[in-house]
């Protein structure tokens, strides 16, 4: 192969000796199977699953050496040779002196919890995991989440989102006392946050704090090798260390660990509890005998002890872990490139879909993540896992559903089990469903709910009988028996056997279990905005620019505000993901450093200041706009337009922010539409010229013109010159509303965030002008926040429409179907609609001339 070839995905460092056949069932078979399973993919028969991404626990492929080790297993009841090899492997690679085997990780959690937790104890951890928290609560403990706040934001891309917020841990110690904290529970990596690692530096800080208070640290080491890999790749000072050395150093900072050998160690079954304290080890051995088996086999057969020992050695091989993480990254990159929302950064064992953003029309109380798992199975036979409100369970005190900040679907990739082609099938399905996301606006509800760990055994029914995501394209491997090929929810016979139901006291609230939480979030939305705007206005992000880290007291002194408002502002901005905190010091988040520091190339703060100064006061009179159907930010009759204002600074803020937003919208457009077919672009109402500048940079053959009002065109010329694009982009003065026609000589016309400013007739007229100006083969590209056809969302488009009520005489946001009709009416022969993800638009509607 030519060494210069573009290799999208590196070859696996192994070859296949044995295969297991899998079959893609027909759409009809999948509908029937899902109905019989009560819309819980975990209850599906495995033979009806095509690509099984439900878990990576015990589902990976063992190596030839592991299978050989199975044949060497010593099945002696006590002190077998296999146990001693197993014990030596754990000691060598993890460093704990006392090793107690268990049949899997949750069994080790059970033994640990029985040893250490008593009623009234408090267990802090960097986000919960389902079985871990269940064991802690069953033994009388209360779990406390001490992970950094940004771990709950799927869009914030930080290298170590599994880090502990030391301030949270210190507050808990102060509140309950160190004697009431049996241990700190640390996960490496944090599964429920998307497989996020903890840094070595943060782990050392936690170690120093807990040592001062005499509190042990227990590591969930199921995926600690993956965590070690991310430390090696992302954390300064560790690049030259081997993964094995990083792993050992991580463990040196802890007092013990629970381990599921079914993950990093490639074993089909097995786990262990390992500790440094000999007294704790003695108690654990005694309990293992009661619950698992003798302390030298702990519920594991000798053959499994041998396979685990070999797997531990293989797990730290650099090629092995590299390939593992790269396969996950490949799937994530394909999904993200299509705009589908995933948790960032991507972890090492799974890709996590952000179900609330994926299915914005499905309310949280209708479990969008559970709904999306059903959709993926119906579409392509893919089984994956819900990690949201269903997994979170109910509050043990109130009995109400917990709604964690993250509502996720986990696509967990078993180790060494699937090829790149399988990843492409998964990516294609996710992308296909994301393109049809607007068609699903209702989810599922419980018909059977177990009392604990309900996600394993629950059953559901759909809340709508409408087709799920409409027609689904048949995969080439799918049987042709189902000619319809759609994915609708079939009818469901609900199992209402009282003995199987989740038991709660019967009351009016149980009959209609509504909560005002969504209303509270809507009512207080302005708190977030005004905190954000206040921080920009007072100069907080400018103060912390360039990686500067300051304490609350230092921020108070430099901004000239008292301690109390400084403390509250910093906490508010950190909660919004605008600041990061390490110890007592705050710094800008990556997002804030990029966009909220004055002078940044794409400064976004101007948009916030524009909204705060011009639109926010007007929105306080929204009822007036509803009653009068007149704008609130300017006065028709005495002013020519919303841009006719006596405040040039506010207008400058507007054009600056539109330049930032348009730049990123242009980049999104370039990923979905092939501009190589065009040579000259006309950007109608192009503002400061962001679209032509960005597109001509990316497509060197293009030239472009900004068609704008004279005073705006002057601003565009400044931006064009500053970008060194004078040779490719020019400006023509004009008024696309009043001028009878548009400039000619262009084979593509862009209307980006233009049409929502105007009424329907004005939009139709402008599209007719575009048709008249374009040559055969030309196209008009409309970039907008598109409403769905039913005009029920998404919220960004619908609420932008409300803003048009405040800002314009006749503007509103329109649907793709409306644009399609107007384009066809204007004479465009073919219309296509492509979803994108950008701050200013969620779709591109393209009208093609024949």
N, C-alpha and C positions, 0 to 999 in steps of 0.2 A: 504494500500500500504506500502511495506517495506520502512522504513524511509531512508534506504541507497540507494534507487533507484536513478538512474541518471535522474533527471527531466530536459529535454532540454528547456522547456518553461513553466513558472508558469501558473497555472489556472487563468482565468479571475475572478475578484471579483464580478461577476454578473451571473445570469442565464437568459435564453431566454424565454420570454413570447409570443412574436409575431414574425412571420417570413414574409419575402417578397421573393417570388419565383424569381429565376434568371435562365437563360438558356444559355448554351454554343451552339452557332450556328455552323453550318458546315463551313468548310474552304471556300466552294464556296459562301455561304451567306456572309461571312466576306469580301471576295474579292469584291463582288458586292456592298456591303454597303460602303466600303472604297472608291471605285471608285466614287460612287454617292456623297459621302461627299467631294470629291475633295482632298483626302489624308490629310484631317484635321480631326483628331479624335474628335475634339470638335463639329463637325457638324454631328456626328453619332446619330441616334435615340437611346435613352437610352436602349430600350428593346433589342437592338442588341449588347449590351455590357455585357460581362459575369462578369468581376471583374472591377469595376469602381474606378480607382485611379487617376482620372482627378484632383480632388481637395478634400480637407477636409472642404470646406466652405459650411456649411449648409447641409452636407451629412451624418453627424454622426447620431447615434441613440439616441433619447431623452429617459430619464428614465421614470419609472412609475410616479414618483413624478412631473416630468415636464409635462407629459400628464395630470395629475390631475390638475396642475396649469393652464393649458390651459382652463379648464372648469371654473376656477375662474376669468377669465379675465373680467375686468370692461371696457366696451367699451365707457365710457363717453368721449365726445370730449375734454373736458378741465378738468385738475386736477383729473384724475381718480385714484382710489385706486391702480390700478396696476402700474401706473407711480410712485407713492410714494414708493411702495415696490422696484421697479426697481432702483430708485434713491438711496434708502437706501443701497441696495446691492453694488452698485458701490462705494458709499462713504465708506462703511465699509471695503471692500476688496482692493480697489485701492486708496482711501484716497483723491480724488479730491472733493472740495466742490460744484462745479457747474457742473451739468450733463445735457447734451442736447441729447436726443435720435435722432437716424437717422435710416433709414431702413436697412442700412448695412455700412460696414467700409468705402467704397469708397465715400459714401455720406458724411460721417463725414470729410473725406479728402477734399472733394469739399468745404464744408462750411469753414473749417480752411484756405484753400488756398485763398478763396475769402476774408476772413477777414484780412489776414496778408501779402500776396505776391503782389508786384507791379512790373511793368516792370523795369528791371535793378537790381532786387534783386538776391541774390545768396543764395542757400539753400544747406548746406553741410549735408551729411548723410552717415551712415555706409552701403554703397552699395544701389543701387536704387531698388525700386520695381515698377512694370509696371504702375499700376494706380496712385501710389503716385507721381512718376515723371511726369506722364502725367498731373495731376492737377497742379503741380508746374509750368510746362512749359506753359500750357494754360493760366495761370495768369501772364506770363511774367518773371518768375524766371528761373534761370540757376542752374541745379543740379550739385553738386561736390561730388565725391566719396572720403570719408575720412576714409574708413575702412583700417585696416592694410593690407599690401600687401599680406601676406600669405593667406588671405581670398580668393584670386583669384587662389590659387594653390590647386587643389583637393586632392593632395597626402600628403600634410603636415598635420600631426595630432596634432593639438593644442587644448587645452580645450576651449579657448574663441576666436575663429576666427572672431567673430562679433565685436571685440574691435575697438575702434576709434584710429587712428594714430594721436596723439595729435600734432605732428609736422606739419602734413598736415593741421589740423584745424588752428593752429597758423599762418601758412603761408597764408592761405586764408584770415584770419582776417586782417593780415598786408597788403595784396594786395588790397582788396576791401573795407576795413573799416567795423567796427562792425555795423555801422548804415545801411549798405546794406545787412545785414544778418538778416532776420526776425525771424528765429529760426533754431536750429539744429534739424534735423530729425533723430531720433534713432529708429532702429527696434530691437525688442526683440521677437523672434530671427530673424536672417537675412535669409530670405527665399531664395534669389537668390544665396547665397553662400552655400546652402545645409542645412539650418536650424541651423545656427551657433549662439551660444549665446554670449552676452556681459557680461563681469564680473562686479561684484559690484565695485571692485576697479577701473576699468577703467571708469565706469559710474560716480563714485565720482570725478575722475580726470577731466572728461569732465565738470561736474558741477562746479568745482572750477575754471576752465578756463573761462567758459561762464559767470559766476558770475562777474568776473573781468571786462568783456566787456559788461555786461548788455544784454546778448543774451539768450532768453528762450530756453528750451529743450522741444520738443514734442515727446512723445513716441508712436510708433506704437505697441499697446499692444495686438494685435490679438492673439499672442502666448506667452504673457509675463509669463503665468503660467509655460509653458515649460522652459522658460529661468530661472525662479526662481528655478525649479527643478534642472537644471544643475548647478546653483550656489551652491545649497545645496549639490550636489554630488561632485563637482569638486573644489570649491574654499575654501581654508583654512579659518576657523573661522565661517563657516555657517552651518556646519554639524548638529549641534544640534538645529537649528532653524526650525520651521515649514515652509512648502511651502508658506502658507498664510503670515507669518511674512516676509519672503524674498520678496515676491511680494510687500507688502506694503512698505518695505524699498526702493525697486527699484523705485517705483512711487514717494516716498518722494524726490528723487533726480531730479525730472523733474517738469515742469510747466504745463503740460497738456498731454493728450493722445487721440489718435483716436483708435477706437476699432471695430473690426468685431466680434459680438457675435456669428457668425456662426462657429467660431473655438473653442477656449478654453471653451466657455460657452455652447456648445452643442446645440445651438438654430438653428432652421431651417431658421430663418431670423432675422435681427436686428443688431444694432450697436449703438455707441454713441461717442460723443465728450465731454471730461471733462477737465476743466481748473481750475486754481487757481485765475486768474485775473478776477474780477467782470466786468470790462469794456469790456474785450474780450468776456466774457460769454454773455453780453447783445447784442453785435454785432452778435454773433453766433445765439442767439435765434431769432433775427430779420430775419436773412437769412434762418433759418430753416423754418420759417413760409412761406417764399416765395417758397422754393424749396422742402420741405418735408411735412410739416404739422405743426400743433400747437406745441409749444415747449414742451408740456407735452405728446406728442405721436410721433412726428417726423417721420411720415410714418410707424410706427409700430402699429399693433392692440394691444388692451389690453391683449389678450391671449398671444401674443408674448412677451410683456413686462413681464408678469408673468413667462413664460417659461425661459426667459433670467435670471431673478432674481434667480430662482431656479438653473439654470445651473451655475451661478457664484459661488454659494455656493458649488455645487458638484465639480467644477473644481479644487478646492484647496485641496480636500481630497487626502491624501497621496496614498492610494491604487489606486485611479483613475488615477492619473498622472503617478504613477509607472508602472501600466499595460500598459498605453498608450505608454510610452517610450520603455518598454521592447518588445512590439510587433514590433515596428520599428526596434529595435536592432536585433531581431530574423531574420527578413527578410534580413537585411544588412549582418548579419553573414553568412547566407547561401549563399548569392551571393558572398561575398568576399572570402569565403572558396574555391570557384571554380575559383578564379583568376580574375573574372570580375571586371572592374575598377569602384569604387564608390568614392564619396566625403567623405573624412575623416576629423574630426570625424563625426559620424552619428548624425544627429539632432533628434528632438523629434516628428516630424510630417510626415517625408517622408524619403525615400532612394533616393539619387540622383545618377544616372548613369553618368559617364564621357563619353559622346558620342564621343568625339574626339579620346579617347583611345579605346573605344569599337569598333568604325568603322574607323580605321586609313586610310582606302582606300577612304573614302568619303571626298572630299575637303570641307573646311568651307563654301565656297560660294554655296555649294549644300546642306547645312543645315543637317548635320549628326544627330542632335537631333530630328528634325522633321521626318527624315527618320526612326530613331529607334522607334519612337512612332507608326509609321505605321507597322513596323515589329512585335512589341509586340501585336498589335491588330490582325494582320493576323495570328500570331502563336497561340494565346490562348484566343482571345477575350478580352484582357486587354487594358483598356483605361488609358493613362497617359498623362503627360503634357510636352511639350517642354519648356525649359528655357535656351535659347541660343540666336543665332542671330535673329531668327524670333521674339522672344519676345522683344529683344532689339530695334527693329525698325530701322528707318533711322535717320541720323543726320539732324536736322531741318535746318541747314545752307547749307550743301553740298548735301543733298539728298542721300548720300551713305549709304549702309547698315552698321550698327554698328556691330562689331565683338568682343563681350566681351571675356575676357580671359576664362571664363567658358562656355562651350557648354554642357548643361546638359539635362537629361530626369528625371523628377520628378515623383516618384512613391509615391503618397500621400495617406496615409492610413486614411480613415474616422474613427472618434472615435466610438468605441463600435459597429462597423458595420460588421466586418469580423472576421473570426476565424483563428486559426493557419493553418488549412487545406487550406484556401484560400491563405495564405502567401506562403505555399509550392507550390501551383500551380503557383504563380507569380515567385517564385525563380526558379522553374524548367524551366519555359519559358525563363527567362533571361539567365540562364546557358546554355540552349540549343542553343539560338541564339548566345551567345558568342562563343560557340564552332564552329559555322558556320560563324563567322564574316568575314573570308577571302573571302567569296563568294559574298560580296556586296562591290562594288567599285565605285558606283555612287549613287547620292541622288535624290533630287527633286528640281523643280524650280516653281516660282510663275506663276499662270495663272490669278489670281485675288488677288489684294492687296489693302485693305482699307488704308485710310490715317492715322488713329490712331488705336492703340492697335490691330495691324493687326493679331496677332495670334488667335484672336477669330473668325474672319470671312474669313481669307484668304483661297484660294484654290490653289492646287498644281498639278503638274503632275510629274511622275517619268521620269528620264533621261535615263532609260534603260528598255527594255522590257524583260530582263532576269529574271528568277525566283529569288525571294527575299529569300535568305538563303536556296535555294534548297528545298529538301523534308522536310516536317515537320511531326513529329510523332503525331498521333491523340491522344488527351487526352481521357481517358476512358469515360468521360461524353459527348464527341462530337458525334453528329449523324453520321450515317454511309452513308449518302446520297452522299457524295463526295468521291469517291473511290481514287482519286488522292492524296488528302490530302496535296497538296503542297501550297506554299504561294507565288504566282507570282503576279507581278503587272499586272493587266488586262489593256486592252486598255482603253484610256480615251478620251472622247469627250470634247475638251477644250472650256470653256465658255469665249468668247472674246468680250462680250458686252461692248462697249466703255464706256457707262455710269457707269459701275460698276468698271472700271479699276482704279488703282492708277494713278493719273495724274502727269506726270513730263514733262518738256520741251523735245521735241523730238530732239535728236542729235545723232551723231555717237556713243557717249559714252553710250547712252541709248540702242542702238542696240546691242552693245557688251560691257557690263558693267564690264570689267576686271580691276582689280587694281593690282599694283605691290607689294602690301603688302606682299604676301607670298615670293616673290623674295627677298624683303628687309630682311625678317626674315632669309632666307637661307644665304644671303650674309653676314650677321652680326653674324652668329652663333658663330664664333670664339671669339666674344666679351665676351660672357658668359663664354666660356671655359677658356680664358686667365685671366678673372677676378677671377674665381674660383681657377685656378692654382696659380695665383699670391698671393692670400690670404693664400694658403697653404704654399707656399715657404717662405713667409715673416713671417709666424708663427702667423697669426691672430687668428685662432681657438684655438691654444695652449694657447694664451694669455688670452682668455675668458673661458678657461676650468673650470669645476667645478661650473658652475652657476655664474661666475664672470660677473659683469655689469660695463661697462666703458663708459664714454663720448667720443666724438670724440677727444677732446683735450687730454684726458688721453691715448687713443690709440695712438695718434700722438707722445706723449712723450715716451711711453714705447716701441714702435716699432722703434723710431728714424727716423720718416718721417715727412714731413711738413704737415700743416693743410689741404691744398688743396688735396693732394693725399689721406690722411687719410679719409677726408670727402667723396671723390668720391668712394673709396674702400668700405667703410661702406655702402654707399647708394647702390652700385652695388650688394654687397652680400645680403643686406636686400631684394632687389628686386628679387633675385633668391631664396629666402626662406632659405638662409644659416644663416641669423641672424634675431633676433627679436629686436624690439625697443620699449622701454617703456619710455615715456617722452624724455629725451635727452640721455638716456643710451642704449647701445647695449649689447646684449648677444647672445651666440650661440643658434641657433634653436635646437630643439630636435634631428633632423637628424645630424646636425654638431657635437653636443656633443657626439653622439653615434659613429660616423664613422670618423670624421675628426680631432680628437685630438690624437696626438702621444701617443702610449702606450695603446690605446683602444684595446679590444680583437679582433675586426674586423676592424682594421684601413684601411680605403679606400683611404686615402691620398696618399699612395704609388702608387696606380694605376694612379692617376692624375699626380703625379710627373713623373712616367714612360712615360705616354703619352706626357707630356710636353717636356721632355728631349730627348726622342728617336723618337717618331712617329711624333710629330708636325713638327719638322724641315724637316723630310722626306716628309711629305704631301705637303710641299711647292714646291716640284718637281714632283707633281703627273702627269704632262703631260709627263715627261720622262718615268715614269712607264707605262703609256698608250701606248707610242710609242714603247718601248723596250720589254714590257712584262717581266720585271725583277724587283726584289725587290729593295727597296731603303735603307733599314736599315742595310743591310749586303751585302757582295759581294760573290756570288756563284763562286766556283773555287779556291778562296783563303781562304774562311772560310767554315767550315763544315755545319753550320746551322745558323739560326738567333740567336741561343743562344751562338754561338762562338764569344764572344766579349771581348774586353779588359777592359770593365767597369763593375767590379763585383758589384758595388753599384746599378747600373741600373738593373742588373739581380736580385739582392735581392729585389728591389722594385717590379719587375715583379712577382716573386714567392709569395711575401707577398700579393699583390693585388689579385692574382689568388686564394689564399687561402680564402680570404674574399668572393670573388664572388662565388667560388665553394661551400662554406659552405651553403650559402643561396639557391643556386641551388639544393643542396642535400636535404634541408628541403622541397623545393617545390616538388621535386620528391617523397619524402616520403608521401606527401598528396594525390598523384594520383595513385601510384603503390603499390600493396600489396607485401611487401618484406618478409612477413612471410612464403611465399612459397619457399624461398631460405635459404641456410645455410652458404655458402661460396662465397664471392665476390672477383673478381679480377678487380682492377681499373687500366686499361691500360693507361699509360701516366698520372698517377694520381698526378703528381706534388708534392705538399707538404702534400698530404694525407687528404685533407679536406673532400672528399666524404666518405672514409672509417671511419674516425673519427666520423663524424656526424651521419652516418647511423648505425654504431655499437652502438653509444650512444642511439639511438632511438629504436633499435631492439636488445635487449640484447642477443638473441640467435645467432646473426650473428658473424662471424669472417671474416676478410678481409685482402687483400694483395695489397700493392701499387707496381706496376710494372713500374720501371722508370730507367733512366740512372743513373749510379753510383753517380755522384756528386749531382744530384737532390734527389736521395734516401737518402743521408746524411741529407738534409734539412727535408725530410719527417720524418726521425727518430726523429729529434729534436722536431718537432711538435707533434708526437705521444707520446713521453715521457712527454712533457709539458701538454698534455691533459690527462695523466694517462690512456692511452689506449694501453700500451705495450702488455697486455695479449690478446687483441682482434685484433689488427692490426699489421702486420709486413710488411717488405719491401723485395722485390726481385729485384736484379739488372738485367737489360736487355735492349734491343733495339727492340721495337715492329715493327720497319720498317725493320731492317737488320736481326734479328733473324728469322730462318725459321719457328718457331712455337711459340705459347704462352704457358705459364705454364698451366698444367692441374690440375684437382682436384677441380675445382670451378663450381658451378651450375649457376652463373650469372657473366656476364662481363659488366663493365661500360665503355663507351666511352663518356666522358663529355668534350665538347669543344675541341675535338681532330680532328675529320674528316674534319672540315673546313680548317685545315692547309695543306691539301693534295689534289692532283689531283684525278680525278675519278678512274683511274686504281689502284692507291695506296689504295683508300678507299675500292674498291672491294676486293683487295687482303687481306686487314686487316680483313674484314668481313668474308672472307673464313677461315682465321686463327682462328677467333672466333668460327666459326661453327665446325672446327676440334677439338678445345680444349674443347668444352662443351659436357656434357653427355646428354642423352635423357631427355627431360623435362627442359633443361637449357634455358637461355634467355640472349640476349644481349640488353643492354639499352643504347640508343643514346640520349644524351641531347645536344641540339643545338638551335641556333637561326634559325628557319626554314623559308625559303622563301615560299610564296604561289606557287601554281602550275604554275601560269602564269609568275612567276618571276617579279612581279611588286611591291613587298613589302612583309612584312612590312618594314618600313625604317631601323629599327635596324638591321634586317638580311641583307638587301640589302647593307647597308653602311658598315657592318662588312665585307661583300664580297669585297668591295673596299679596306678596310684595309688589307685584305689578299693579294691584289695586291701589296701593299706597303711592306708587311712583309714576304711573302712566294714566292716560285717559281711556285707553281701550285695550291695553295689553293683558295677556294671560298666557299660561303655558298650555301647549297643545299636545295631542297624542300623535304617535307615528301614523296611525290610521288617517287622522285629519290631514297631515302633511302629504301622505300618499295620495289621497283624493285630490288635493289641490294641485299637486304636481302632474297627475294624470290629466286633470282638467286643463292645465296650462299647455299640455302637449308633450310631456315627457313620456317616452315610450315604455321605459322600464324603471322601476323604483326598488331599491334595496335598503334594508334597515340593519345597521350593525351596532351592537351594544359596545360602549366604551366605559371606562371608569376614570372620571376626571372631576375636578372641583366644580367646573362650570357646565358640564354636560354628561349625560349618561348614554347618549346614543347619537349616531350619525345617520341621517336619511339622505340618500343619494338618488337624484333624478337623472337618468341618462337619456340623451337624445339618440335616436336611431342613426 
